[in-house]
Each structure stands twice: as structure tokens, then as C-alpha cells.
Amino acid sequence: MASDFAGTRRITPPVNDPIRAYAPGSPERASLKARLASMAGERVDIPIVIGGREIRTGDLSHAVMPHQHAHVLGDVHMATSAHVGQAVTAARDARREWASWPWEDRAAVFLKAAELLTTTWRDTLNAATMLGQSKTVYQAEIDAACELVDFWRFNVSFAEELYAEQPVSNHTMWNQVEYRPLEGFIYAITPFNFTAIAGNLPTAAALMGNTVVWKPAASAMLSAYHLMRLFEAAGLPPGVINFLPGDPVMISEQLLDHPDLGGIHFTGSTGVFQSMWGRVGRNIASYRTYPRLVGETGGKDFIVVHPSADPIEVAVAIVRGGFEYQGQKCSAASRVYVPQSLWPEVRDRVIAMMQEIRMGDVRDFRNFMGAVIDRKAFTRIKEYIDHARANASILQGGGCDDREGFFVEPTFVETQNPGYRLMCEEIFGPVVTAYAYPDDRWLETLEIVDETSPYALTGAIFARDRAAVREATSALRNAAGNFYINDKPTGAVVGQQPFGGARASGTNDKAGSKMNLLRWVSARTIKETYSPPRDFRYPFMGDE
Ligand code: NAD
């Protein structure tokens, strides 16, 4: 469908969505509490959505509250192999029109989604994220509301910049670059830990004219369901994003073996992404085009402290960076290097703060932490804590209790060995391990930080001495895709700190930036000559 709009359309420059405080007595607190109560009293039926059609298979899995696992929030209909094929067909059918829309009309869908989310849908997405993923109100607000609103508004602005980039022309020719959507469908696979990522991965590709098969994470189905409804409320045409809950292995194998796979937009663990990349590699000769592979994966994020650092600032960064959302952020601080001269003060301050942390049902707003996501996570984290009990010192925490919810106490471990297992492996839970290094071994410690883990996602250096900041920034150049100076390594904001890491942490295509959008287009260069030559001969060929 061709554009019949005459004129250049302008996008309003985005600003970051303000974080609401939810202080006692505030209207936003009362309104959210009411939505939490109503949602906890519902049990929603979550269908597959293909080509705008809701499908119920009756083969159900359950969405529960991690902090009260007997409480079922929703029944999820699981897709079969036939639905996977139907989703690809629906995406292909929807692509014909969606890909030919003027980009501003696609953008309008996501700008409207952002406006709905920041107003009438805010409580719904925040409540679903709190109840279904056990986020505190603040953690839900910065994720399900602010970050997702920002993704949509900033991506539209980045798309505008990208589409405006054109090559040089002159009076004899016109050179143009057309930013075509990729051929085929995009497979979006999203993690449990950020509602904003679940919302961004399918929509970033869709904004650029692609159509998508979206497989949400089994442990974040309540917010995923509400997101899908929000897309529809914003006017997203049927089939542009197809919602396919189900067995990840069955769905992925079928989609990765499909010749029309145009790209993968993945966030999750390193092992899963590597296995998908391997399958794509084995299939490479059978695709119609080389699929774009975009994956943001695991981390083993560090805080390294110089002797000139302020111990109070360091302690707060450890507690917030390590334990907020139960340490289940890819960016969570989980290994800490403190000089021996500062260690007693940093250690004691961290322990004192941890003793004040309340953990429990996130509907009680006094809690700083909720439960970890599911039994598998609980068991994995507990194994790491048991290992620390036998091989290191647990300075604080260590308790695990899964009777009512999957609760793991914030846990602070000290090791004498910087190569100890808990300093190297991603735990993805509220466990921070510290190593106190000799003050005169600062440079050697930076080398250890760089070489200890295969990941390179986030990291922070604390120092008041500027020379030390320079040394760390240089020595750790490839150790983190998001590097913080005197700040905790979590909490990246769209438009301010484009997010992503390299090495085993991902392809570093920086979610919420122009770099990411570039992966969802395939440029066509068009040269038009105004007066084509009419003689094949060149002047040099003339007679002497
Ligand atoms: P996960 O890898 O278990 O799951 C991610 C997605 O992959 C889910 O949709 C899941 O159903 C699917 N999946 C699981 N096994 C699969 C398989 N064998 N084949 C195909 N798909 C499969 O990760 P998670 O527990 O949801 O999220 C936590 C992980 O995500 C951590 O490693 C964390 O560091 C990472 N993460 C990274 C970033 C980042 O930006 N780098 C952001 C958030 C989370």
C-alpha cells in the first residue's frame, strides 16, 4: 500500500518516562494497590494468538506467584507443532501489508502503546509484573512501565534518524538507500526477568517493518499476556506479532529449521543462545537469506574498588546492585574486589544494610526483595549457597525457604580465592561473593577481573583517584559492554546508557538504540542516472 500522505512527518523528540514514587498516601499507590487486589482475585485464561485469532488447546501450564506458589494467576494454553507452522504463515501473510506501510504509521502504533502504558495500562502491567515475577513496586515501575515506554518512544526516534541517513548525490544522479525489512519472519524469544525486554524484542523488529513469532518465557506469562493485549489495544494489525506460549525446544527447533527464518531476537542465558546459533549454523545452506542473530545473554558482573574509594558508596552499590530483584538482573553485581585496607568497613556496612532488608510478598511495599522466579532457580541458587558453606565463608544470609514462596535470603560470601567458582559462574540470584585483595596488587587485580569469567556485560569501578579510574577503564576495556564509574552496574536507562555486552554476554547490539534497529533492516541501494551515456566508447580510446 503506497503512502498518500503529502509532506514530511515529524516525530516528537522523546523524553524518559518519569518514575513514580508510590509513597504512602499517594494516588498512584492507592490505584496500584487496587489493581493488585483485583488481579490477585482473577484467574486469567491465556490463549495462543495467531493472526489475531485466539486459540485454546486445553493443554495447560500455570502462571503462579513466585512468592506464594500455590496461588495460580493464569492458565496458559500451550502451542502444538501445528501452531508453530500457522504462526509462520500468519507472519508471512501480515508482512505483505505491514512491510509496505509508511514507517510513520507503524511508529504510531508503538507511540500509542507507549501512551496507553504510561496512563491507563500502567497499573495493569506493573501489577502483573509484581504478582507474576515477584518484583517490588519500584522494580516493576522502572521495568514494566518506564523502560518499556522509553523503548517504544526512543526506538521511534532512532528509526527516524536511521531512515534519514542517505548517501551523497549530485546533479547527474540520485542515490538512495531504502531500509527494507528483512525477508522472512523474526523469531523473538524473551526472558522472564524484564517485562520491558519482553515488550521490546518483538516490537523493535516490528517497528522496522518485520513480522514476528514471539515465544514468551514460561515464568512470566501473566505480564506477557497483558503485553499482547496492549499491542492489540494500540492498533497492531493481526499477524504482525504472533504469540506462541509453549515448549521452547519444540518451538525453537521448528522455527530455526524453517527456510524463511529472517532473524532471531533473543535475550536469555548464554547456553540457550549458543545452542540456537549452532542449529542455525548447521542449517545455514537451507535458508533463503542469512538470518540475523541478535542475542543478549548472561553476565558475571563486577564491582572493583580502589583504595581511594568511598566505602559507604561502595557498600550501597553492592547492596542495591547485588540484591535488587533478588539478583535476577543480567547486570546484577555478583563479584566484588575490595582492597584489604577498606574491606573491614565495606564488609561491616554491607552486612548492616543487609540486616535491614525485608523480604516477602511484594504486595507489602515495605519489602525490598521478593521471591526468586521458580523452583528451578531456587534449587540452582541453593546449590551455590551450599557450595559456599563448604568452601568459603557466608558472612550474611544463606537461608533458603520454599514452603510458601521461593525465598532465598540475600547472601554475602567471602572467599580467599579470586578464582573460586562463585567468582566465575553466573548464579542469577541474590548471592554476592567478595575477595579482599592486597592494596599493592591493584593492577594485578584488574587483570584478574578481566580474565576471571567468560562474560563481559556490566562492571563498575569505585575510586576517587582519577588516575585509578583511567587505569581501570583502560584495563577493563573489553570486560564490560556497560561500564560504570562510581555507580552500581545495574539500572541502565534507554537513551542514556545503551545496553549490551560482548564475549559470552551477547552480540552487543545495544537494545533501545539505533545499533539494534539496524539489525532489523536490509538496505537496498538505488542509483538513478539522469542522462545515461549513449556511446560505449571512452575519450581515452580516441586516436592520437
Ligand atoms: P533462559 O535462557 O532460561 O530463557 C530465555 C528464553 O529462552 C525463554 O523464553 C525460554 O523459554 C527460552 N528457552 C529456554 N530453553 C530453551 C531452549 N533449549 N531452546 C530454545 N529456547 C529456550 O533465560 P531466563 O532464565 O529467562 O533469563 C535469565 C538469563 O537471561 C540470564 O542468563 C541473564 O543473564 C540473561 N539476561 C540477559 C540480558 C542481557 O541484556 N544481556 C537481559 C536479561 C536477561
Residues whose N, C-alpha, C, O or C-beta is under 5 A from the ligand:
A	BS01	NAD	I189 T190 P191 F192 K215 P216 A217 A218 P248 V249 S252 T267 G268 S269 T270 V272 E296 T297 G298 G299 C330 S505
